[in-house]
Structure formats: C-alpha cells, structure tokens
Amino acid sequence: MKFQSGHQATALEGEEWERQKTHWLGYTEGLVRFSPGGWVFPTTFTKFADKYYNFEFRPTDVLVHTWAKSGTTWTQEIVWTMRNNPDLNNPMADMNVNARAPFLEFDMFQVHGKKTNDNFLENFHRLCPGKDPANGIFLQMAEGLRDPRTIKSHLPLSLLPPSLLDTSKVVAVLRNPKDVIVSYHHHCRLLNTHGYVGSLDEFVQYFVDDDLVYSPYWLHVKEVWGKREHPNLHIMFFEDMKADIMKELRRLDGFLGTGLSDEQLGNVARHTGFSAMKTRAGAGDRAADHVNAEVMTKDGGFFRKGQSGDWKNKLSSEMEEKVNKYIEEKIKNIGVPFKFG
C-alpha cells in the first residue's frame, strides 16, 4: 500500500506482531510500518495518512510538534493561551485543549470497536455541526477551526505537508530521551487506546528497537534538527522550559509575534503551570472510561509529575545502559544539545 508521501505501508506480521499483541491490548486492528523511515502506527493510520500529508495549513496556523510525551500538551496549552487567552478571559478555555487546539492524528487511535469519548464527540458536534465523525473527529475539528488555529502533532515532518514550514509556524519541543521513555511508558499504560501491559524493561527494548508507535524517535529528532535554521521553526527544550519558563515564554513571544506584556506572560505561566493544568484535568481524568483506573490510582493520571530527570528513579542500570547505547549510536551524531544529566 503506497501513499502520496511516497511511503509504503507494511503490516507487522509473524513473530513481530505476536510479540506486540501480547503487550499492547489497544492495537486490536494491528500495526503497520511506513517506509522509508520505518515509522510505526496503528493500522487505522492508513485511512488518514494522505489526508494528513495534504492537510491545508494556513499562514496564521501554529503547529506544536513533538515526539510523544515531550511536553506537547503543556506547550499546546501555552501556545493557545498566548494567542487566544493572555488575559485569562476567553470562555473557550473551558473546553478540552484538544478541541481548542486539536491533536491532528488522534483519530488513528479512536477505533478498535471502543466507544469514542463522549467529551470528544460533544466538542466535535459543537464545532463541526452536520459532519460525520467517522471521517475523523480531530481531523475535521482542525479543518473547521477559525483562525488563528493552534494544532498539535507527533507525526514526523516527512509525513506532514512538504510546504508546512513555508506556510505556517512550527513550535517543536525536544526532551531528554530517557525522560521521554519513562513518561511515554506511563502514558501507554494509562490510556486504553494503547493498553500497554508489559514491563518497563520490555518498553525500553521497544524504544531502542524503534518499535513503539511513532518510532523511530531518533529519526523524528533528526528531521526536526535538520530544519533548525528555518525562520518558521522555533525549537524549545523541555528542560529549559522547566528551568526558566518566563525566559522561554519571552523567546516564544518573539517568535509568535504575540507582543504580550510581562503581566500577560505571567498569566500564561500561572495558567499553564503543571499544578494548574493537573487540577483542571483532574475531574475529567477520573470520569473518563478511556483510562486504566488501576494505573491512574497507583501511578497518577495524564499529568503525572512533569519533571526533568525522573528517569533516574525509574530506569535500572541495565535499562540505562541500553538507552545510552541507543543515544551513542543513533542520536549523538545528530548534534542536538540534549541535557542528558
């Protein structure tokens, strides 16, 4: 199966799929690998791949672009708030962030015979009256949003429109891969759309084998870093955001051209702080039928810790050695100044 991006999709089969399906209870329709690149996605991605590649971005759009669990939702809320709610008086702020700033490719997870989250459907019918959700809830919300649109995606640049950076602004966030692993592991255990039931050690192996959904991580980073000089690309590091958010907000303000005052930037910092976002998400987390209640009770919900360096509390020396080898072989020569401490 070939796509307009030039990629070919091949279903995971045999021993490779047998291993995956024992650990990932959410991927009931299987997984595919897109080549070149070897990108891994749920099979349903094939239904939408050409639509994502041909998505019509506008000059007023901002795309928040990261690999999974690299500070995406935080940055998504920051960018939306800076552009739409710096005085904290926009009534749309009460809507789920993924309705105000849609997660472009999330429809590839909204299948497998599971009930679609009622909150997602309510927002969809509110924003896309008369549209059929089977054609993509998040895709159509993104298409139908009024300017200025803020959209987020974890897709590699090679599967997004080639004209993206020449048309729209892109805010990319990079994060220490060791923390990415720990955060993504929790995320995949928490959300039933992934339904991960394997161990952390097995998860690390999936990561270094480039077999997680959205993998390969290193190639995603390489594609972004290779475009770092483009004037429409602004790269942020999660660790810098945690260390001095006001400094990073001022840099972002300059890139976006939002021209916010110090008071407004302070509003943004407080409103998008980890504890504030966790509090706002709390009620929805507890009521949702799309999360593993046992994981949420024991280890936390969607907003778990939001820290840098938590990998030191989670990865064994053997796991760390595997990741260090991966970093040495596949990441260090890209030249990204990650903070690996």
N, C-alpha and C positions, 0 to 999 in steps of 0.2 A: 504494500500500500504506500503510494508516494504522494507527497504533499507539495503545496505551492512554494514552500520554503526550500524545497529541494531535498528534504529529509525523507527517509524511508522508515516505515514502522514495522517492527517485527515483534510478534508476541513472544513473551517469555514462556518457554516450554520445558518439558522433561524435568531433570533433577533441579534445575534452577527454579522453576515455578513450584515444584513440590516443596522446596525449602521455604520459598516466600509464603506460600499459602498457609503453612503451619504457624507462621509468626504474625501474619497480617490478616486479621479476620475481616477487615473492612473492604479489602480489594477483591470482592467476590466475583467480579467480571474479568479479573486478570490484570496483567501489567504488560506494557509494551516498551520497547526500546527504540528511540529515534536516532537514526544515524544519518550523516556523520555526527559525532559527539557522544553517542551512547546514552542520551538523556532518557531517564526512566519516568513513566507516567502511568496512571490508571488507564485502562483501555478506553474509557469514555473520552479521554483527551482527543482521540482521533476524530470524534464527532465535531469538535470545535476548533481543531488546530488551524485550519485555513482561515476561520473567522478571526482568530487572534492575530494571525500573521497579516491579515488585511484590515485590521481594526483601524478606523479612521480617527487618528489622533488630531487634535486641533492646536493651533498656536497658543491658546490660552490654557492648555492642559499642563498638569504636573503629574508625572508618573513617579510613585515611590517604588523603588526597585531594589530588592534584596534577595539573597538566598533565604530559605526558610529559617525562621527563628533568629534573625539577625537584627532585631529591633524594628521590624516592619510596622507592627500595629502602633507602636509608640510614635514612630516617625510619621506614619499615616495621619494620626491624630494631631501631631504637631503642625504638619503642613496644612491640613484642613483648617485648623484653628487660626493659624497665622493669616490665611487667605480669606476666611469667612467669619471668624468669630473672635477677633483680638480683644473686643470689649466684653466678651462673655455674655452677649445678649441675643444671640441667634437662636430662635426656637428649634431649628433643625439639629442643634447639638444634642437634643434629647433622643434623636434617632440613633440606632445602631451605627457605628462608624462604617461598617461595611455596606450600609445603604447610602450614607452621605459620600463615601469615598470607596466605591466598590472594589472588591477583590476580583480582578478581571477573570481569572481562570478557575474560580472556585466551583463553577458548575461541573467540572470534571469529577468532583467528589460527591455531588448531590444526586447519587444514583444508588445502584445496588439494591433496589427494592425497599430502601429505607424511606421513612416518612420525612419529607422536607420540613425543616424547622419552621414552625408557624410564624415566628417573628420575621424570618426572611420573606415568607410568602406575603405577609401583611404589608411589608415595606415595598415589595415588588408590585403588588396590585395598586398601592398608593402612588407609586412613581411611574408605573407603566400600565395605565388602565387599558383594558382590552387586549393586552398582549398575552401570548401563550407561554407559561413558564417552562414548558418542555423545550423551547428554543433557547433556553439559557436565562436563568434568573439574573445572575450577576452581569452577564454579558449585556443583556438588554437594559439593565439599570445604568450601566456605564454609558451605553449608547444614548440613553434618554436624558441623562443629567444635563441641567443647564450650566452654562459657563459661569464661573470658572470651575472646571472639573478637576478633582483630585482622584487618581486611580492608583491602585497598587497591584504589583505582580511579582511573582517569584520566577517567572519564565526567563530563560536565557535570552540575551539580546538577539541571538540568531534565530529565535522562533517568534520574535516580535517584528513589527513592520520595519523594513530597512530604512525608511525615512523618519523613524521615530525621533532621533536626536536632531535632525534638521528641521523638525516641525515643532516639537514640544520640549519642555524642560523635564529633566530626569534627576531625581534625588536618589542616589544609591547609598546604601549603608553596608559597610563591611564590619565583620566581627571575628574575633579570635575563634578559629575553627574548633578548639577544644570546648569553649563555652557553647558554640553552636550545637555541637553533638549532644551535650547534656540537656540543653533547652529543647532541642528537637525530639530527643528521646521522651521527655516528659509529655510534650505535645502529642506525640504519636500514641502514647499510652492513654492519654486523657480523651482524645477525640475518637468516637466510634467510626468516623469516616476512614480512619487509619486502622484502629483496632489492634495496635501492636501488643503482643503478649510474650515476646521473647525477653531475654535478659539484656542488660546494658552492654555486657561484653559482646553479645551477638549483634547488638545495634552498632557498636563501634566497628565490628567487622563489616557490616553492610556499608558503613560510611567509607571505610578505606578501600573497599571493593567497588565503590561507585555504583552501589545497587539500591540506594534509597530513592524514593520518589523525589524528583528534582535533581538528583545526581547526574553528572559529576560536579561536586562542589568546586573543585579546583578550576574546571573549565568555565564555570559561571563567573568566577572571580577574574579569570584571565580575560574573558571577553569585556568585562567592565573596565578593568585596569588599562586595557589596550586603547580605550576611548577617553582616558582621563584628561586629555588636553582639549576635548571638545567643549566649546563655550556653553553648551546647553546641558552639560553633565556636571553635577555637584556631588562629590564623594565625601561621605562622612564616616567616621569610625565610631562604633558603639561605645568603645572605651573612652573616647574623648567626650562624647555626649554625657556619659556618667560622671566624668571628672569635672566638667565645667559647662553646664548646659547653657548658661547665658552667653558665653563666648561662642558656642556653636550656633545658638539661635541668631546672634548678630551676623555671623557669616552666612547663615541660611537666608536671613532677611535681605542681605545684599544680593544674593543670587536670585531670589524670587522677585525682588523689586517691590516688596510689600511696604517698605518705608514705615515700619512700626516704631512707636516711641518706646522708651525704656519701660514705662508703665505697662504698655501693651505686651511687650516681650515678657515682663514679669507675670502678667496674666496667663500667657501661654505656658510659661514654665510651671506655674502652680497647677493649672487646669490639666496639663498633660503629665504631671508627676506620677510616678509609679503608684503611690498610695491612693491618689485621687482617681486614677483610671481603674485600679483594682476595686475601689469602693463602688464606682459606677457600674462596673461589670458584675459585681458580686451577686446581685439578685438574679440576673439573667443566667449566670453560671449555675446557680443552684436549681433553677427551674428547668433547665434545658434537658431534653431527652437525648441529646446528641453527645453527651459526655459520659465517661465511665465514672459513676458515682463513688466507687471504692477508691479509685486513683485520686479523685478530687478531694475526698475526705482525708486521705492519708498524706498526700503529697502536694495538694494545692490545685487551684483551678488554672484558667488560661493565663492569668497574671500570677506567676509563682514566686519569683524572687527579683528578677530584673537586675541582677548583679553582674559584675565582672569578676572573673576568677573563681566562680563556684565549681568549675571543673576539678579544682584541687580537692574538693570534698567528695567527689563522685568517682573519678577515674582511678582505677588501680594502677600500680606501676607498670603492669603488663599492658593494660589498655593505653596508657600514656605512651609507652614505647611504640605501639602500633601507630598511633597518631603522629608521633614525632617522625617516624619513618615516612609516613604519607606526606607530611609537611616538607621534609627534606627532599623527597623525590619529585613532588608534583607542585608545590606551592612556592618554595623559596626562590626559585629561578624566575618567577613572575615579577618579583620586585616589590610586592605590596608591603608597606611598612607596618605589618601587624605587630601588636603588642602581645607577645606570647607568654608573658610572665604570669 
